[in-house]
């Protein structure tokens, strides 16, 4: 491995960045896995959330029952973002027509969502950053062997 302080500093920065992406991927996948049970749901309200001037998302407030307990939640559909409110309202009309079930965590039913998507982008980013970090470790060892010959 290279002992050059600049190289080790660079490797540390890469490790920190890779660690952040890998941590985010692990958190997202664990969150996805936690939502393992489904239940019938009553959607009580649909609305449009203005994230900023040109970013609107639909949001649903809902109620569901697990055992004898009634739980409430809200889901913002971040994957369905729109540049104007009118487009979001049109999508909201389509969403209202769908039959919904809620995904919830059996250990904590307060943790719930109407839609459940595998965090593929996050998992790919984490894997890619791990590969980049591994490449730079290999490169440091390769250069150290070549210089030592």
Residue frames relative to the residue before (quaternion, step in Angstrom):
aa qw qx qy qz dx dy dz
X 1.0000 0.0000 0.0000 0.0000 0.00 0.00 0.00
X 0.5372 -0.6214 0.4743 0.3167 3.53 -1.07 0.79
X 0.2508 -0.7700 0.5708 0.1358 3.60 -1.01 0.84
X 0.3776 0.7334 -0.4757 0.3054 3.57 1.28 0.10
X 0.4603 -0.7120 0.4504 0.2800 3.64 -0.69 1.04
X 0.6148 0.5303 -0.3571 0.4619 3.61 1.06 -0.64
X 0.6511 0.5085 -0.3102 0.4705 3.58 0.98 -0.87
X 0.6685 0.4919 -0.3020 0.4689 3.59 0.93 -0.89
X 0.6205 0.5267 -0.3339 0.4755 3.60 1.08 -0.67
X 0.6418 0.5147 -0.3065 0.4788 3.56 1.00 -0.89
X 0.6594 0.5082 -0.2973 0.4675 3.57 0.94 -0.91
X 0.6284 0.5308 -0.3300 0.4632 3.59 1.05 -0.74
X 0.6472 0.5078 -0.3162 0.4725 3.57 0.97 -0.85
X 0.6468 0.5056 -0.3123 0.4780 3.59 0.95 -0.88
X 0.6472 0.5235 -0.3192 0.4530 3.61 0.97 -0.84
X 0.6497 0.5116 -0.3158 0.4652 3.59 0.98 -0.82
X 0.6660 0.4917 -0.2981 0.4752 3.57 0.91 -0.92
X 0.6603 0.4950 -0.3043 0.4758 3.59 0.90 -0.92
X 0.6411 0.5327 -0.3220 0.4490 3.58 0.96 -0.83
X 0.6420 0.5176 -0.3273 0.4613 3.58 0.99 -0.79
X 0.6780 0.4825 -0.2943 0.4700 3.59 0.88 -0.92
X 0.6566 0.5022 -0.3114 0.4687 3.60 0.95 -0.85
X 0.6317 0.5233 -0.3263 0.4698 3.59 0.98 -0.81
X 0.6554 0.5080 -0.3115 0.4640 3.59 0.91 -0.89
X 0.6457 0.5153 -0.3159 0.4667 3.59 0.99 -0.83
X 0.6608 0.5000 -0.3122 0.4646 3.60 0.90 -0.87
X 0.6480 0.5104 -0.3194 0.4665 3.60 0.92 -0.87
X 0.6734 0.4998 -0.2982 0.4559 3.60 0.90 -0.91
X 0.6693 0.4855 -0.3043 0.4729 3.61 0.93 -0.85
X 0.6479 0.5029 -0.3231 0.4721 3.61 0.97 -0.77
X 0.6240 0.5239 -0.3287 0.4777 3.58 1.05 -0.74
X 0.6343 0.5230 -0.3161 0.4735 3.57 1.01 -0.83
X 0.6961 0.4768 -0.2745 0.4612 3.59 0.88 -0.93
X 0.6077 0.5750 -0.3577 0.4148 3.60 1.07 -0.65
X 0.6748 0.4546 -0.2914 0.5031 3.59 1.06 -0.70
X 0.1661 0.8560 -0.4653 0.1520 3.56 0.50 1.23
X 0.7163 0.3923 -0.2516 0.5194 3.62 1.18 -0.26
X 0.2335 -0.7581 0.5932 0.1377 3.53 -1.25 0.55
X 0.0257 -0.7791 0.6263 0.0108 3.55 -1.23 0.54
X 0.5699 -0.5511 0.4599 0.4000 3.58 -1.19 0.41
X 0.1421 -0.8085 0.5701 0.0340 3.54 -1.06 0.74
X 0.2295 -0.7197 0.6356 0.1593 3.52 -1.26 0.55
X 0.2385 -0.7604 0.5876 0.1399 3.57 -0.55 1.16
X 0.2345 -0.8223 0.5098 0.0946 3.57 -0.56 1.19
X 0.8144 -0.0008 0.0193 0.5799 3.59 1.11 -0.54
X 0.1430 -0.7377 0.6537 0.0898 3.52 -1.19 0.74
X 0.1188 0.7913 -0.5951 0.0754 3.58 -0.98 0.76
X 0.4293 -0.6584 0.5540 0.2746 3.51 -1.37 0.27
X 0.2002 -0.7651 0.6045 0.0953 3.55 -0.91 1.00
X 0.2512 -0.7476 0.5974 0.1453 3.56 -0.87 1.00
X 0.2577 -0.7793 0.5567 0.1280 3.55 -0.38 1.28
X 0.7293 -0.1833 0.1079 0.6503 3.55 1.10 -0.85
X 0.8004 -0.3351 0.1856 0.4610 3.60 -1.26 -0.07
X 0.8140 0.1966 -0.0904 0.5391 3.59 1.02 -0.69
X 0.6573 0.4497 -0.3178 0.5145 3.57 1.09 0.69
X 0.0604 0.8006 -0.5852 0.1141 3.55 -0.41 1.30
X 0.0448 -0.7914 0.6092 0.0243 3.57 -1.04 0.78
X 0.4469 -0.6529 0.5249 0.3138 3.59 -1.14 0.55
X 0.0744 -0.7821 0.6176 0.0378 3.53 -1.17 0.63
X 0.1561 -0.7798 0.6017 0.0737 3.56 -1.07 0.79
X 0.1951 -0.7195 0.6528 0.1343 3.53 -1.14 0.75
X 0.0056 -0.8333 0.5488 -0.0655 3.57 -0.82 0.95
X 0.2293 -0.7361 0.6240 0.1272 3.50 -1.42 0.28
X 0.0685 0.7890 -0.6079 0.0566 3.56 -1.02 0.83
X 0.3568 -0.7387 0.5424 0.1811 3.54 -1.27 0.47
X 0.0331 -0.7446 0.6666 0.0091 3.54 -1.07 0.90
X 0.7902 0.0185 -0.0717 0.6083 3.56 -0.46 1.21
X 0.7370 -0.3381 0.2779 0.5150 3.56 -0.63 -1.13
X 0.5643 0.6057 -0.3695 0.4221 3.56 1.33 -0.01
X 0.2507 -0.7358 0.6097 0.1546 3.56 -1.10 0.77
X 0.1109 -0.7919 0.6001 0.0198 3.54 -0.88 1.04
X 0.1908 -0.7595 0.6107 0.1176 3.53 -1.20 0.60
X 0.0427 0.7987 -0.5991 0.0350 3.53 -1.16 0.57
X 0.2222 -0.7392 0.6153 0.1600 3.52 -1.37 0.05
X 0.1066 -0.7802 0.6145 0.0482 3.54 -1.05 0.81
X 0.1828 -0.7363 0.6432 0.1042 3.52 -0.92 1.02
X 0.3120 -0.7681 0.5328 0.1695 3.58 -0.71 1.04
X 0.1395 -0.8472 0.5096 0.0551 3.59 0.37 1.28
X 0.6377 0.5334 -0.3382 0.4410 3.59 1.08 -0.61
X 0.6947 0.3894 -0.2523 0.5497 3.56 1.27 -0.29
X 0.1881 0.7997 -0.5473 0.1601 3.59 0.43 1.16
X 0.1676 -0.7901 0.5876 0.0490 3.54 -1.14 0.74
X 0.5064 -0.6682 0.4655 0.2835 3.54 -1.21 0.59
X 0.7928 0.1478 -0.1125 0.5805 3.60 1.19 -0.36
X 0.6373 -0.5783 0.3686 0.3514 3.52 -1.21 0.59
X 0.6220 0.5626 -0.3510 0.4163 3.59 1.00 -0.75
X 0.6474 0.5034 -0.3187 0.4754 3.61 0.94 -0.82
X 0.6477 0.5166 -0.3104 0.4662 3.55 1.00 -0.82
X 0.6418 0.5180 -0.3201 0.4661 3.60 1.02 -0.76
X 0.6246 0.5265 -0.3339 0.4703 3.58 1.06 -0.73
X 0.6600 0.4878 -0.3026 0.4845 3.58 0.98 -0.83
X 0.6080 0.5677 -0.3398 0.4388 3.55 1.06 -0.77
X 0.6218 0.5364 -0.3339 0.4628 3.60 1.04 -0.78
X 0.6588 0.4902 -0.3072 0.4810 3.61 1.01 -0.78
X 0.6472 0.5263 -0.3199 0.4492 3.58 0.99 -0.81
X 0.6222 0.5591 -0.3390 0.4305 3.59 1.04 -0.76
X 0.6656 0.5284 -0.2995 0.4337 3.58 1.08 -0.70
X 0.5931 0.5977 -0.3648 0.3974 3.60 1.16 -0.49
X 0.4137 -0.6469 0.5793 0.2737 3.52 -1.32 0.49
X 0.1453 -0.8357 0.5284 0.0348 3.60 -0.57 1.14
X 0.0661 -0.7167 0.6876 0.0959 3.50 -1.35 0.47
X 0.3916 -0.7234 0.5207 0.2286 3.55 -1.12 0.63
X 0.2803 -0.6975 0.6321 0.1880 3.55 -1.18 0.70
X 0.0606 0.8106 -0.5801 0.0522 3.57 -0.88 0.87
X 0.5133 -0.6089 0.5165 0.3146 3.52 -1.35 0.39
X 0.4015 -0.7442 0.4691 0.2548 3.64 -0.52 1.07
X 0.6487 0.5065 -0.3217 0.4682 3.61 1.16 -0.49
X 0.7832 0.0563 -0.0226 0.6187 3.59 1.21 -0.55
X 0.1956 -0.8323 0.5073 0.1083 3.62 0.13 1.23
X 0.5140 0.6161 -0.4347 0.4090 3.61 1.22 -0.14
X 0.6402 0.4554 -0.3090 0.5360 3.57 1.27 -0.41
X 0.2632 0.7741 -0.5191 0.2490 3.56 -0.20 1.29
X 0.0445 -0.7829 0.6200 0.0253 3.55 -1.31 0.31
X 0.4794 -0.6635 0.4941 0.2928 3.56 -1.18 0.57
X 0.7778 0.1910 -0.1377 0.5827 3.57 1.08 -0.55
X 0.1374 -0.7815 0.6071 0.0415 3.53 -1.11 0.74
X 0.0309 0.7973 -0.5979 0.0765 3.55 -0.54 1.22
X 0.4600 -0.6562 0.5144 0.3052 3.55 -0.96 0.83
X 0.4205 -0.7295 0.4806 0.2449 3.62 -0.82 0.96
X 0.0608 -0.8549 0.5151 0.0144 3.57 0.65 1.15
X 0.6549 0.5207 -0.3188 0.4454 3.59 0.87 -0.90
X 0.6654 0.4979 -0.2949 0.4716 3.56 0.94 -0.90
X 0.6648 0.4997 -0.3043 0.4646 3.59 0.95 -0.86
X 0.6472 0.5028 -0.3181 0.4766 3.60 0.99 -0.79
X 0.6475 0.5193 -0.3194 0.4573 3.59 0.94 -0.86
X 0.6550 0.5067 -0.3094 0.4675 3.59 0.95 -0.86
X 0.6685 0.4943 -0.2942 0.4714 3.58 0.94 -0.87
X 0.6420 0.5265 -0.3116 0.4621 3.55 1.01 -0.84
X 0.6764 0.4801 -0.2963 0.4735 3.59 0.92 -0.87
X 0.6092 0.5306 -0.3481 0.4756 3.60 1.10 -0.65
X 0.6487 0.5111 -0.3106 0.4706 3.58 1.01 -0.82
X 0.6416 0.5139 -0.3244 0.4679 3.60 0.97 -0.82
X 0.6510 0.5043 -0.3167 0.4707 3.58 0.93 -0.87
X 0.6465 0.5163 -0.3090 0.4690 3.59 0.96 -0.85
X 0.6264 0.5380 -0.3326 0.4556 3.57 1.03 -0.81
X 0.6972 0.4678 -0.2873 0.4611 3.59 0.84 -0.90
X 0.5818 0.5341 -0.3749 0.4855 3.61 1.12 -0.54
X 0.6616 0.5009 -0.2985 0.4714 3.59 0.88 -0.97
X 0.6504 0.5250 -0.3169 0.4483 3.59 0.93 -0.91
X 0.6455 0.5207 -0.3207 0.4576 3.60 0.95 -0.82
X 0.6738 0.4752 -0.2942 0.4833 3.57 0.96 -0.82
X 0.6255 0.5481 -0.3264 0.4492 3.58 1.01 -0.80
X 0.6814 0.4763 -0.2793 0.4804 3.56 0.89 -0.98
X 0.6373 0.5245 -0.3307 0.4576 3.61 0.96 -0.81
X 0.6567 0.4918 -0.3160 0.4764 3.64 0.98 -0.74
X 0.6604 0.5135 -0.3052 0.4549 3.57 0.98 -0.87
X 0.6625 0.4933 -0.3010 0.4765 3.57 0.98 -0.84
X 0.6746 0.5160 -0.2832 0.4454 3.60 1.06 -0.75
X 0.5698 0.6190 -0.3848 0.3797 3.62 1.20 -0.34
